[in-house]
Amino acid sequence: MLNAGHDDCMAQTSSFFAQVLSCWNWKCALVSASARSAVYLVAMSRTGARGSMGVVLVEMAYVALTSGLYAGLQQKALGIRSRILGNGLIVFGVPWLAQAFDWVAHYAAGAPAPARATAAVLFYATLSALFHLYVMRRGAFLTGREGRPLRSDFRRIPRLMGGFAMTPVMLIATGAGRLLRVMGAEAAF
């Protein structure tokens, strides 16, 4: 009887971990952990900090866990029926929640970030999430059934970055074109 209860508990635990892992985007975890760890390593090597490899390894583990989970949640939000709600969760909900957790962790550690730093991080997180939304809506950096091989995603990066950078220009041009058509139609009356 004890074993049956233990097996049920293990089944529930493995089901929980399976659900968590189904929300974990390994591609984003790998890219984020590699990039942020490289930044830490360069920054710490310039200051001559001892034990920098330990900090880099902690950063890699922390970022791999959190960024993979957050990106997985963003990927799940792609499937929300209301595209506006899904996009809002991807661009604002998940990254701002992540920043709130980071702020709480810093506050609990006795090192709260100044308001300017928090605002800057929120701006960067929102801009980063906009790019993430852009590439995910185009099928890049997705995992699971929707995903493609990682090397395929990397090959698409230059085109995706160019398209993302051109998006504001295209929106302005489209808006200006509409405005000119409306003004032309009103002038005809």
PyMOL commands that set and color helices and strands:
alter all, ss='L'
color gray80, all
select helices_A, chain A and resi 2-22+26-47+52-77+83-108+115-137+144-146+150-188
alter helices_A, ss='H'
color red, helices_A
deselect
rebuild
show_as cartoon
